[in-house]
Amino acid sequence: MAEVKKERVTVEIKNRPYTVVADEESASHVRLVATLVNQKMKDLQNANRNLDTESLAVLTALNTMNDYLKLKEDYARLVGSLKRKEE
């Protein structure tokens, strides 16, 4: 089995650097995810100026998981719809 090369990727979220170890191929994906997390945090902070960083991080996680679950449900509905059409 071929060894996957790992790479350290440093990203910035809320003006703080975070180093993530990623597969060489997924380094750009890690950067994209960090950019999206940073933007979500900025959006939430603009709407809720009094949030401390910990609360902001938890709200970001809750919002992101909510979005994920909605997409997962939409995907399941689409797959079900396709299967019904194939029958």
ZIDABEL-V365258 format. One record per pair of residues at least 24 apart in sequence whose ideal C-beta (glycine too) atoms are under 7 Angstrom apart, sorted by sequence separation. I is the first residue (numbers start at 1). J is the second residue. D is the distance in Angstrom with one decimal. If there is no record, write none. Layout:
# ZIDABEL-V365258
{{I/J/D} {I/J/D}}
This chain:
# ZIDABEL-V365258
{{13/37/5.7} {14/38/6.7} {40/64/6.4} {13/38/4.8} {14/41/5.8} {13/41/6.8} {14/53/6.6}}
